[in-house]
Amino acid sequence: MKTVLMVAEKPSLAQSIAKILSKGSCSSRKGLNGACSVHEYMGTFSGQSVRFKMTSVCGHVMSLDFIGKYNNWDKVDPAELFTKAPTEKKEANPKLNMVKFLQVEGKGCDYVVLWLDCDKEGENICFEVLDAIEPVMNRPYGSERTVYRAKFSSITDTDIWAAMNKLGEPNRNEALSVDARQELDLRIGCAFTRFQTKYFQGKYGNLDSSLISFGPCQTPTLGFCVERHDKIQSFKPETYWVIQAKVFKGKESPLTLDWDRVRVFDREVGQMFVNMTKTSREAKVESVSKKEKAKQRPLALNTVEMLRVASSSLGMGPQHTMQIAERLYTQGYISYPRTETNHYHDNFDLKGTLRQQANNPFWAQEVKALLSEGLNRPRKGSDAGDHPPITPMRAASEGELGSDGWRLYEYIVRHFIATVSQDCKYLQTTISFTIASEGFSCSGKTLISPGFTEVMPWLGIPLEEAMPVCERGDVFTVEEIKLVERQTSPPDYLTEADLITLMEKHGIGTDASIPVHINNISQRNYVTVENGRKLKPTNLGIVLVHGYYKTDAELVLPTIRGAVEKQLNLIAQGKANYQQVLQHTLDIFKRKFHYFFDTIASMDELMEVTFSPIAATGKPLSRCGKCHRFMKYIQAKPSRLHCAGCDETYSLPQNGAIKLYKELRCPLDEFELVLWTSGSRGKSYPLCPYCFSNPPFRDMKKGMGCNECTHPSCQHSLNSLGIGQCVECEGGVLVLDPTSGPKWKMACNRCNVMVHFFEHAHRVQVAQESCEACEASLVAVDFNKTRSPLPDGETQHSGCVFCDPVFQDLVELKHATMRHPSMTRGGGARRGGRGRGRGRREKKPKDKMAALAAYFV
């Protein structure tokens, strides 16, 4: 019997699709990587009985990066990154072992059906999956087709079965356009980022950004924000005057009239008109016009419009909105949330979609009225040829979706109902007056039919005071005429919604990447998000953009990136050559980089005015091992130590606190050690500032502290304080934290596992001997006599933390509180045991491991 492997983009998606196609009769098991499940069932495929295996990846299988040596910022000229530096595809998340997992499941399969998301990124992932599994699949007979692509827009029975019955092929051109974008962003972004980060962080101490990044899309996005900031700063308010007239008729409330000339910028001229109008105490009605007008129902919902509304009306950032939308999609509540299309095809089942919402109390009345009276055909929008508009696919309640999930879902439902509702109709009445010879008018709106605004009340016609009944020739009495002084006001800062509109207009990013670029400029401390989701540029963001304008304006203007996006779209359509577009674009930016390198001084002039030199920043903390003077600790991102005497800067671990470590020195270089800590509930370890940036041993890498140092005899090193292999991660070693007493703990030097033990002990030391059972180092514990938990009042005991029954009740596994996800660095203890066999526990009997797990629960 033949086997069909089916692959979706996310585990939850695979489960939903398998449940639909197997009609709920599939069996499930965990894959070897623990993250992806495999759902199996019997069925028919191409007229034959087959075994189906449905599984998934977790987004991209591979990512693009430079080969090893070109990732060293200190040894590689950034200019080499444009053409000389080779790139390679690496596993996007090595911990998932996704390639091996796919090969294990794909081995011996005869066909593959790709259920990846139906956009360009999804097509790219299709070929990543194929690269992994095609070598291990059974060979086809002759020209037999073995690779199929499912195209779908929602997780519903109808859509999934329709996709299964109409399988196509993956699109190589769309995948290539993604490859081109990835390589361009990698080469261009890394070259500029590395150069300007090293240049400016080496000179200024208060930039407050760990990375001064450049991105072909990110930088124009920042440019829009700074352009608006500049308009606000350069704005000069002008004084102008308007005539305000109030008139009344009989006992009716007075009407405030608008002046036909609107305003004048000369006070004397305004006063002249006031004097003229004051000669008459009557306002004569010249005309009364009544026009029926309509406020159009919205177009069908696409991604950009959803992001705009979520930011402006729901107060949700674009990145957060997309995460929620993707979750709603994978759970089957809405259709695919990444689409540029805002037009429904004629064959779209609008009535069936609407019928699903008939029982929701929030809009049941409007939905039932539409179903009985008939739907209004949605307005004709634009069809980008990708996915249908974002549409609710099944009913839901707030309890099912949670707060933000429900708010977004509610908006999507209301928007859909509005698209098939009638337009909002109202009557606009305008009355024109003359007072003396000057023209005035007033207007008001009266609702005729609310139409779509019944489900979108925030867009409704506001209630206004009724206009008086009058006709041409009627006379009103003038109550008041006065000259009012006002000033022009500056524009406001861009909101996220405004920025999304500008990015779409200029072709910066795609519907999928726009939220990422906006999030990046905020994460880099280039802008801050103020009340009302307004984006206010920081000093760093402003100086960078002004600097680009001084050196090469095209680096920040949207024109060149917009042109590149058009070329990438041509690759996707098969109308442009992948290599030619890639080479041409890289040649342009390479020349721009060299010019930027030569003219960086003009940007530096702006930096000098705004930021402080590194030597004038920070507070004295620890002594330099070279000149023995105090180095200054610079807390602003990225935190570091600077020695003014040697003019050297030393990196430090980020996202934690740094303090002097008992004035102890490194035995290798005489630098005073410092202690990094993530707080009282987190982990901490000492480090030598010099060794942290300049690893002293071959088996060490940059960014390692004393808890990973392989010095054979230093009292702070891994060889002196390491106890045993981490109980959770592979390769990590649990290291005693000598500063943690009396609440003693050991922490993994690779992940965030932390073991609390021997509370209130007077002293805890790592012994020279090792455990015979598991080869972990023994620990000697000394308790105060009054607080000793040891049996028979003993105060001292030596034993294995993992195996000794005396210690079992004194050990508690926890996870360190992390200030930021980036703190769980890779590159910790990759060396397993060394010296006295520390950290090696492979020989531990299975029953020992079970016992260990039991008392760590």
C-alpha positions in Angstrom: 0.0 0.0 0.0 1.3 3.4 -0.9 1.8 6.3 1.6 0.9 10.0 1.2 2.7 12.5 3.4 0.9 15.7 3.9 2.6 18.7 5.5 1.0 21.9 7.0 2.6 25.1 8.3 1.7 24.7 11.9 0.9 21.8 14.2 -2.6 23.1 15.0 -3.3 23.5 11.3 -2.2 19.9 10.6 -4.5 18.6 13.4 -7.5 20.6 12.0 -7.0 19.5 8.4 -6.4 15.8 9.4 -9.6 15.9 11.4 -11.6 17.1 8.4 -10.1 14.8 5.8 -10.3 11.7 8.1 -13.8 12.6 9.3 -12.5 12.4 12.8 -11.1 8.9 12.6 -7.3 9.5 12.5 -4.8 8.3 15.1 -2.2 10.7 16.4 1.3 10.3 17.8 4.2 12.7 18.7 7.0 13.2 16.2 10.6 12.7 17.1 11.2 16.4 17.7 8.4 16.6 20.3 6.9 19.8 18.6 5.0 18.2 15.7 2.4 15.5 15.8 1.7 12.9 13.1 -2.0 12.1 12.3 -2.5 8.8 10.4 -5.6 7.4 8.6 -6.6 5.3 5.7 -8.2 6.7 2.6 -8.2 7.0 -1.2 -5.8 9.1 -3.4 -5.8 9.1 -7.2 -8.3 6.2 -7.2 -6.2 3.9 -5.0 -6.3 3.0 -1.3 -3.4 4.7 0.6 -2.2 5.4 4.1 -2.2 9.2 4.8 0.3 10.8 7.2 -0.5 14.4 8.1 2.1 16.4 10.0 3.5 19.9 10.0 6.5 22.2 10.2 6.7 25.2 12.5 7.1 28.0 10.0 10.3 28.2 7.9 12.4 25.0 8.0 15.5 26.9 6.9 16.9 30.4 7.2 19.6 32.2 5.2 22.9 33.2 6.9 26.5 33.8 6.1 28.9 30.9 6.6 30.6 30.8 10.0 33.6 33.1 9.6 31.6 35.9 8.0 29.5 36.2 11.2 32.5 37.6 13.0 32.0 41.4 13.2 35.5 42.1 14.2 37.3 40.2 11.4 35.1 40.8 8.4 34.9 44.0 6.3 31.2 44.8 6.0 31.8 45.6 2.3 32.6 42.0 1.7 29.0 41.0 2.6 27.6 42.3 -0.6 29.1 39.7 -3.0 32.2 38.0 -1.6 30.6 36.4 1.6 29.0 33.0 0.8 25.6 32.3 2.3 24.1 29.0 3.3 20.7 27.7 4.4 20.7 26.7 8.0 17.9 25.1 10.1 15.7 28.0 11.3 15.4 26.3 14.7 18.1 23.7 15.2 16.5 22.5 18.5 13.4 21.3 16.5 15.5 18.9 14.3 13.0 19.7 11.6 15.0 18.3 8.7 15.6 15.0 10.4 11.9 14.8 11.5 10.7 15.4 7.9 13.1 12.8 6.6 12.0 10.2 9.1 8.3 10.8 8.3 9.0 11.1 4.5 11.1 8.0 4.2 9.3 5.4 2.0 6.4 7.8 1.1 5.2 7.8 -2.4 3.4 11.1 -2.7 3.6 14.5 -0.8 0.7 17.0 -0.5 1.8 20.4 0.7 -0.7 22.3 2.8 1.5 25.3 3.6 0.0 28.7 3.8 -1.1 30.0 0.4 1.2 33.0 0.1 4.7 33.6 -1.2 6.3 32.6 2.1 4.2 29.4 2.1 5.5 28.6 -1.4 9.0 29.1 -0.2 8.5 26.7 2.7 7.1 24.2 0.2 10.4 23.9 -1.5 12.2 23.8 1.9 10.1 20.7 2.8 10.7 19.1 -0.6 14.5 19.6 -0.3 14.3 17.6 3.0 12.0 14.8 1.9 12.5 14.1 -1.8 15.8 12.3 -1.4 14.2 9.8 1.0 10.9 9.3 -0.8 10.2 6.2 -3.0 11.2 6.8 -6.6 8.3 7.5 -9.0 7.4 5.1 -11.8 8.5 6.9 -15.1 7.0 10.4 -15.2 4.5 9.7 -12.4 3.7 12.9 -10.5 4.5 12.8 -6.8 4.4 16.4 -5.5 1.0 18.2 -5.0 0.0 21.6 -3.7 -3.2 22.3 -1.8 -4.7 25.8 -2.2 -7.1 26.9 0.5 -8.2 30.1 2.3 -10.0 28.8 5.4 -10.1 25.8 7.7 -13.6 24.7 6.9 -14.8 21.3 5.6 -15.9 22.9 2.3 -12.7 24.7 1.6 -10.4 21.8 2.7 -12.2 19.2 0.7 -12.3 21.5 -2.3 -8.5 22.0 -2.0 -8.0 18.2 -1.7 -10.1 17.6 -4.8 -8.2 20.2 -6.9 -4.6 19.8 -6.1 -2.0 21.9 -8.0 1.7 22.3 -8.0 4.0 24.6 -5.8 5.0 27.8 -7.4 8.8 28.0 -8.0 8.8 31.6 -9.1 7.0 32.9 -5.9 9.5 30.8 -3.8 12.4 32.4 -5.7 11.0 35.9 -5.0 11.2 35.1 -1.3 14.7 33.8 -1.7 15.7 37.1 -3.4 14.1 39.2 -0.7 15.8 37.2 2.1 19.3 37.5 0.5 18.9 41.2 -0.3 17.7 42.0 3.3 20.5 39.9 4.8 23.4 41.3 2.7 22.3 44.9 2.6 21.0 45.0 6.2 24.0 43.3 7.8 26.6 45.4 5.9 25.1 48.8 6.9 24.1 47.6 10.4 27.5 46.3 11.3 29.4 49.4 10.0 27.2 52.0 11.6 26.8 50.1 14.9 30.5 49.6 15.4 31.3 53.2 14.3 28.8 55.0 16.6 28.8 52.7 19.6 32.6 53.0 19.8 32.2 56.8 20.0 29.1 57.5 22.0 27.9 56.2 25.3 24.2 57.2 25.5 22.7 56.0 22.3 20.5 53.6 24.3 20.2 51.0 21.6 22.1 47.7 21.5 22.0 47.7 17.7 22.0 50.6 15.3 20.3 48.7 12.5 19.6 49.5 8.9 17.0 47.7 6.8 15.9 48.4 3.2 12.3 48.5 4.4 12.8 49.4 8.1 14.7 52.6 7.3 12.1 54.2 4.9 9.5 53.3 7.5 11.4 55.3 10.1 11.8 58.0 7.5 8.1 58.6 7.3 7.9 59.1 11.1 10.8 61.5 11.1 9.4 63.4 8.1 6.2 64.1 10.1 8.3 65.0 13.2 10.2 67.6 11.1 7.0 69.1 9.8 5.8 69.5 13.4 9.1 71.1 14.5 9.3 73.5 11.6 5.7 74.5 11.8 5.1 78.2 12.5 1.6 78.9 13.6 -0.2 81.7 11.7 -2.9 83.9 13.3 -6.2 84.2 11.3 -9.6 85.6 12.0 -13.1 84.3 11.3 -16.5 86.1 11.6 -18.9 84.2 13.9 -22.6 85.1 13.5 -25.5 83.9 15.6 -29.1 84.3 14.4 -32.6 83.2 15.6 -36.2 83.2 14.6 -38.9 83.6 17.1 -38.4 81.5 20.2 -36.2 78.9 18.4 -32.7 78.2 19.6 -30.0 80.4 17.9 -28.1 79.1 14.9 -24.4 79.5 14.6 -23.5 80.4 11.0 -20.3 79.7 9.0 -18.7 82.6 7.1 -18.6 81.9 3.3 -15.1 83.5 3.1 -14.0 81.1 5.8 -11.1 83.1 7.2 -8.8 86.1 6.6 -5.2 86.5 7.8 -5.4 90.3 8.3 -7.2 91.5 11.4 -8.0 94.9 9.9 -9.7 93.3 6.9 -11.7 91.0 9.2 -12.7 94.0 11.3 -13.9 95.8 8.2 -16.2 92.9 7.3 -17.5 92.8 10.9 -18.3 96.5 10.7 -20.1 96.0 7.4 -22.3 93.1 8.7 -23.1 95.0 11.9 -25.0 97.6 9.8 -27.8 95.1 9.5 -29.8 93.4 12.3 -31.4 91.0 9.9 -30.2 87.8 8.2 -32.1 87.0 5.0 -32.5 83.4 3.8 -31.2 83.2 0.2 -31.7 79.5 -0.4 -32.6 76.3 1.3 -31.2 73.1 -0.3 -32.0 69.5 0.7 -30.0 66.7 -0.8 -30.3 63.0 -0.1 -26.8 61.6 0.4 -25.3 58.2 1.1 -22.4 57.0 3.1 -21.0 54.0 1.4 -20.7 50.6 3.1 -17.1 49.5 3.4 -15.2 47.4 0.9 -14.4 43.8 1.9 -11.7 43.5 4.5 -8.0 43.0 3.5 -4.9 42.8 5.7 -3.9 46.4 5.6 -7.3 47.7 6.4 -7.6 45.3 9.3 -4.2 46.5 10.7 -5.3 50.1 10.3 -8.6 49.7 12.2 -7.1 47.5 14.9 -4.5 50.2 15.7 -6.8 53.2 15.4 -10.0 51.8 16.9 -9.0 48.7 19.0 -5.6 50.1 20.3 -3.8 47.0 19.1 -0.4 47.2 17.5 0.1 45.6 14.0 2.4 42.8 15.2 0.0 41.8 18.0 -3.0 42.1 15.6 -1.4 39.7 13.1 -0.6 37.2 15.9 -4.2 37.1 17.0 -5.5 37.0 13.4 -3.2 34.0 12.7 -4.5 32.2 15.8 -8.1 32.9 14.8 -7.3 31.5 11.4 -5.7 28.3 12.6 -8.6 27.7 14.9 -11.0 28.0 12.0 -12.8 31.2 13.1 -11.7 33.4 10.1 -10.3 33.0 6.6 -6.6 33.5 5.8 -5.6 36.8 7.3 -2.9 37.8 4.8 -4.6 39.1 1.7 -4.4 42.2 -0.5 -7.8 41.4 -2.1 -10.9 43.4 -1.0 -13.4 42.0 -3.6 -15.6 38.9 -3.3 -15.9 36.7 -6.3 -19.4 36.1 -7.7 -19.4 32.5 -6.5 -18.5 33.3 -2.9 -21.2 31.9 -0.6 -22.1 35.2 1.1 -25.5 34.0 2.4 -24.1 30.8 3.9 -21.3 32.8 5.7 -23.9 35.3 7.0 -26.3 32.6 8.2 -23.6 31.3 10.6 -23.9 34.5 12.5 -27.7 34.5 12.9 -27.7 33.3 16.5 -25.1 35.7 18.0 -27.1 38.1 20.3 -24.8 41.1 19.4 -25.9 41.2 15.7 -28.6 38.5 15.3 -31.3 41.1 14.6 -29.4 42.7 11.8 -28.4 39.4 10.3 -31.9 37.9 10.3 -33.2 41.1 8.7 -30.7 40.8 5.9 -31.5 37.1 5.4 -35.2 37.8 5.1 -35.0 41.0 3.0 -32.0 40.0 0.9 -28.3 40.7 0.8 -26.9 43.8 -0.9 -24.1 42.9 -3.3 -20.7 44.0 -1.9 -19.0 46.9 -3.5 -16.5 46.0 -6.3 -13.0 46.2 -4.9 -9.7 45.0 -6.3 -8.7 41.4 -6.8 -5.0 40.8 -6.2 -5.4 37.2 -7.2 -4.2 35.8 -3.8 -6.9 35.0 -1.2 -10.5 36.1 -0.6 -11.1 39.0 1.8 -10.8 38.3 5.5 -14.1 36.7 6.4 -15.7 35.0 9.5 -15.9 31.3 8.9 -17.9 30.2 12.0 -19.7 31.6 15.0 -17.8 32.2 18.3 -18.3 33.7 21.7 -16.0 35.9 23.8 -15.4 33.0 26.2 -13.9 30.9 23.4 -11.6 33.6 22.1 -10.4 35.7 25.0 -10.4 39.5 25.3 -8.3 40.6 22.3 -9.2 37.6 20.2 -12.9 38.4 20.6 -12.4 42.2 19.9 -10.7 41.5 16.6 -13.1 38.7 15.7 -16.1 41.0 16.5 -14.7 43.7 14.2 -14.2 41.2 11.4 -17.8 39.9 11.7 -19.3 43.4 11.9 -17.2 44.5 8.9 -18.4 41.5 6.9 -22.1 42.1 7.8 -21.6 45.8 6.8 -20.3 44.8 3.3 -23.6 43.0 2.5 -25.8 45.7 4.1 -27.3 48.8 2.5 -25.5 52.2 2.4 -26.3 54.6 5.1 -28.7 57.3 3.8 -29.2 60.8 5.2 -30.7 64.1 4.2 -28.3 67.1 4.2 -30.0 70.5 4.6 -28.0 73.7 3.8 -29.5 77.2 4.5 -27.7 80.2 2.9 -28.0 83.6 4.5 -26.9 87.2 3.7 -26.2 89.7 6.5 -25.7 93.1 4.8 -23.8 91.9 1.8 -21.8 89.1 3.4 -22.7 85.4 2.8 -23.1 82.9 5.7 -24.5 79.4 5.8 -25.3 76.5 8.1 -25.9 72.8 7.4 -27.2 69.7 9.2 -27.8 66.0 8.6 -30.9 64.0 9.3 -30.8 60.2 9.2 -33.0 58.5 6.7 -31.8 54.9 6.8 -28.9 53.7 9.0 -28.0 50.8 6.6 -24.6 49.3 7.5 -24.1 51.7 10.5 -26.5 49.5 12.5 -23.7 47.0 12.8 -20.9 49.6 12.7 -22.5 52.3 14.9 -19.2 54.2 15.4 -19.4 55.2 11.7 -23.0 56.4 12.0 -24.3 59.9 11.3 -24.1 61.8 14.6 -27.3 63.2 16.1 -27.6 66.9 15.4 -30.1 69.6 16.5 -32.8 69.8 13.9 -32.6 72.6 11.4 -35.3 75.2 11.5 -38.1 75.1 9.0 -37.7 78.0 6.6 -37.8 79.1 3.0 -36.2 81.6 0.7 -37.0 85.2 1.7 -37.5 84.4 5.4 -35.8 86.8 7.8 -33.9 85.8 11.0 -32.8 88.2 13.7 -29.0 88.7 14.2 -28.2 88.0 17.8 -24.4 88.4 17.7 -21.6 89.1 15.2 -18.0 89.0 16.4 -14.5 88.6 15.1 -12.8 85.5 16.5 -9.0 85.1 16.5 -7.5 81.6 15.9 -4.2 80.0 15.0 -3.3 77.3 12.5 -2.2 74.1 14.2 0.6 71.7 13.3 0.0 68.2 12.0 0.0 65.4 14.7 2.5 62.6 14.9 1.8 59.7 12.6 -0.3 57.0 14.1 0.3 53.3 13.2 -2.7 53.5 11.0 -1.3 56.5 9.1 2.1 54.8 8.8 0.5 51.6 7.4 -1.3 53.7 4.8 2.0 55.4 3.7 3.8 52.1 3.5 1.1 50.6 1.4 1.0 53.7 -0.9 4.8 53.6 -1.5 5.1 49.8 -1.7 7.3 49.4 1.4 6.9 45.9 2.6 4.1 43.4 2.1 0.9 42.8 3.9 2.8 40.2 5.9 5.9 42.2 6.6 4.5 45.7 7.4 3.8 44.8 11.0 7.3 43.5 11.4 8.9 46.7 10.1 6.8 48.9 12.4 7.7 46.6 15.3 11.4 46.8 14.5 11.7 50.6 14.6 10.0 50.5 18.0 12.2 47.7 19.3 15.4 49.5 18.1 14.4 52.5 20.1 14.0 54.6 17.0 10.4 55.6 17.9 8.2 55.3 20.9 4.5 54.5 20.8 2.6 57.3 22.6 -1.1 57.6 23.6 -3.4 57.0 20.7 -0.8 54.6 19.0 1.1 57.7 17.8 4.8 57.1 16.8 7.2 59.7 18.1 10.8 59.5 16.9 13.6 59.3 19.5 16.7 61.4 19.2 18.5 58.4 17.8 15.8 57.9 15.1 15.8 61.5 14.2 19.6 61.8 13.9 19.9 58.6 11.8 17.3 59.8 9.3 18.8 63.3 9.1 22.2 61.7 8.7 21.0 59.5 5.8 19.5 62.7 4.1 23.0 64.3 4.4 24.9 61.4 3.0 22.5 59.6 0.6 18.8 60.5 0.7 17.9 57.4 -1.3 18.8 55.2 1.7 15.8 56.6 3.6 13.4 57.6 0.8 10.8 55.0 -0.2 11.5 55.3 -3.9 14.4 52.8 -4.3 12.8 50.1 -2.0 9.5 50.5 -3.9 11.3 49.8 -7.1 13.0 46.7 -5.6 9.6 45.4 -4.5 8.3 45.8 -8.0 11.2 43.7 -9.3 10.6 41.0 -6.7 6.9 40.9 -7.8 8.1 40.4 -11.4 10.2 37.4 -10.2 7.1 36.0 -8.5 5.1 36.4 -11.8 7.9 34.7 -13.8 8.6 38.0 -15.7 12.1 38.8 -14.3 15.2 36.7 -13.8 16.1 35.9 -10.1 19.9 36.2 -10.5 19.7 39.4 -12.6 17.4 41.2 -10.1 19.6 40.0 -7.2 22.9 41.1 -8.8 21.6 44.4 -10.1 20.1 45.4 -6.7 23.2 44.4 -4.8 25.5 46.4 -7.2 23.4 49.5 -6.5 23.5 49.1 -2.7 27.2 48.2 -2.7 28.0 51.5 -4.4 25.8 53.3 -1.9 27.6 51.5 0.9 31.0 52.7 -0.2 29.7 56.2 -0.6 28.1 56.0 2.9 31.5 54.7 4.3 33.3 57.7 2.8 30.8 60.3 3.9 29.9 59.0 7.4 31.6 62.1 8.9 28.6 64.2 7.9 26.3 61.9 9.9 28.8 61.9 12.8 28.5 65.7 13.0 24.8 65.3 13.9 25.6 62.6 16.4 28.2 64.8 18.1 25.6 67.5 18.8 23.0 65.0 20.2 25.0 62.3 22.1 27.8 62.3 24.7 31.3 60.9 24.0 31.8 57.4 25.5 34.6 58.7 27.8 32.2 61.2 29.4 29.5 58.6 30.0 28.9 56.1 32.8 30.1 55.6 36.4 33.4 54.1 37.6 32.9 50.4 38.5 35.9 48.0 38.1 39.6 48.2 37.4 41.2 47.6 34.0 43.8 44.8 34.0 46.1 46.8 31.7 46.3 50.2 33.2 44.7 49.4 36.6 42.5 52.5 36.4 38.8 52.4 37.0 36.7 51.6 34.0 33.3 53.2 33.6 30.1 51.2 33.5 27.7 52.5 30.8 24.2 51.4 31.5 22.6 52.7 28.3 22.0 49.9 25.8 24.2 48.1 25.0 25.6 48.1 28.5 29.4 47.9 28.5 32.6 48.9 30.3 34.9 51.6 28.9 38.5 52.3 30.0 39.4 55.9 29.2 43.1 55.3 29.9 43.4 52.5 27.3 40.5 53.8 25.1 39.1 50.3 25.1 35.4 49.2 25.3 34.4 45.8 26.7 31.1 44.1 26.1 28.9 42.8 28.9 25.8 40.5 29.1 22.6 42.4 28.4 19.2 42.6 30.2 20.5 42.4 33.7 22.3 44.3 36.5 26.1 44.5 36.7 28.0 45.1 40.0 31.6 44.6 41.2 32.4 41.1 42.4 34.2 41.3 45.7 37.1 43.1 44.0 38.4 39.7 42.9 40.6 39.6 39.8 40.9 37.2 36.9 44.1 35.1 37.2 44.7 35.4 33.5 44.6 39.2 32.9 44.2 41.0 36.2 40.9 42.5 35.3 38.5 42.9 38.2 35.6 40.5 37.9 32.0 41.8 37.7 28.8 40.0 38.6 25.8 39.8 36.2 22.4 39.1 37.7 18.9 39.0 36.4 17.4 39.7 39.8 16.7 37.9 43.1 14.6 35.3 41.4 16.9 34.9 38.5 20.4 33.5 37.9 23.7 35.3 38.3 27.3 34.6 37.5 30.7 36.4 37.6 32.7 37.3 34.5 35.9 38.8 33.5 35.3 41.8 31.1 38.4 41.0 29.0 37.7 37.2 28.7 34.1 37.9 27.9 35.1 39.6 24.6 38.4 37.8 24.1 38.0 34.0 24.9 41.2 32.7 26.5 40.8 29.1 25.6 40.0 27.4 22.3 36.8 25.7 23.5 35.4 29.0 24.6 33.4 31.5 22.6 32.7 35.2 22.9 30.1 36.0 25.5 31.0 33.4 28.1 31.2 34.1 31.8 33.2 32.3 34.5 30.4 29.7 34.7 31.5 28.5 31.3 35.3 29.1 31.6 37.5 26.0 31.3 40.4 27.4 33.3 41.7 24.3 35.1 42.3 25.9 38.6 40.5 29.3 38.9 38.1 29.2 41.8 35.4 30.9 39.8 35.6 28.6 36.7 33.3 25.8 35.5 35.9 23.3 36.6 35.7 24.5 40.2 32.0 25.2 40.5 30.3 22.9 38.0 28.2 20.1 39.6 26.4 18.1 36.9 24.6 18.0 33.6 21.4 20.1 33.3 18.3 18.1 34.0 16.5 19.7 31.0 18.7 21.0 28.2 21.3 19.1 26.3 24.9 20.2 26.9 24.2 22.6 29.8 25.9 22.2 33.2 24.5 23.1 36.5 26.9 25.5 38.2 27.0 26.6 41.9 26.2 30.2 42.4 28.6 31.1 45.2 26.9 34.5 45.8 23.4 33.0 46.4 23.7 32.0 50.1 21.9 31.6 52.4 19.3 30.8 49.7 21.7 28.6 47.8 21.2 27.7 44.2 22.9 26.2 41.2 21.9 27.3 37.7 22.4 25.9 34.2 25.0 27.9 32.2 23.0 27.4 29.0 19.2 27.5 29.8 17.1 29.0 32.5 16.9 25.9 34.8 17.7 26.7 38.4 17.9 24.4 41.4 17.4 25.8 44.9 19.0 23.7 47.6 20.3 23.8 51.2 18.5 26.9 52.4 20.1 28.5 55.4 23.3 26.5 55.0 26.3 28.2 56.4 28.6 27.1 53.5 28.2 25.1 50.3 31.2 23.9 48.4 31.8 21.7 45.4 34.1 18.8 46.3 36.9 17.2 44.3 35.2 13.8 44.3 32.6 12.6 41.9 29.5 10.5 42.3 30.1 6.8 41.3 26.6 6.5 39.9 26.2 9.6 37.8 29.7 11.2 37.8 28.3 14.5 39.0 30.5 16.4 41.5 29.8 15.8 45.2 28.7 18.8 47.3 29.9 19.5 50.9 27.3 21.3 53.0 27.8 23.0 56.4 24.7 24.0 58.3 24.3 26.1 61.5 23.6 23.9 64.4 20.3 25.6 65.3 18.9 25.3 61.7 20.3 22.0 60.4 17.7 19.8 58.5 20.2 16.9 58.6 19.3 13.8 60.5 20.5 13.3 64.1 21.4 17.0 64.4 24.3 16.7 62.1 25.7 20.0 60.7 27.9 18.7 57.9 27.3 16.3 55.0 28.9 15.5 51.6 27.0 13.8 48.9 25.6 13.8 45.4 22.8 16.4 44.8 21.1 14.0 42.4 21.6 10.6 44.1 22.0 11.1 47.9 18.8 10.3 49.7 19.8 12.7 52.6 19.7 15.6 50.1 16.4 14.7 48.3 14.0 16.8 50.4 16.5 19.8 50.3 16.5 20.2 46.5 13.9 22.1 44.4 13.9 22.6 40.6 12.8 26.0 39.3 13.1 28.2 36.2 15.0 31.4 36.5 13.0 34.6 36.0 14.3 36.2 32.8 14.1 39.9 32.0 14.3 39.2 28.3 14.1 36.1 26.1 17.5 36.8 24.6 19.1 36.0 28.0 18.8 32.3 27.3 21.9 32.4 25.1 23.0 29.4 23.2 26.7 28.5 23.3 26.8 27.6 27.0 28.3 24.3 28.1 28.7 22.3 24.9 31.5 20.3 26.2 29.7 17.9 28.6 32.0 16.6 31.4 35.7 17.5 31.7 38.3 17.4 34.3 36.8 15.2 36.9 34.0 14.0 34.7 31.9 16.9 35.8 28.5 17.1 34.0 28.6 13.6 32.5 25.6 11.6 33.5 25.1 9.4 30.5 25.9 6.3 32.6 23.2 7.1 35.1 20.9 4.0 35.4 17.3 4.5 34.1 15.8 4.0 37.5 18.1 6.8 38.9 16.8 9.1 36.2 13.2 8.2 37.1 13.9 8.9 40.7 15.5 12.2 39.9 12.5 13.3 37.8 10.2 12.2 40.6 11.6 14.5 43.2 12.1 17.4 40.8 8.3 17.4 40.0 
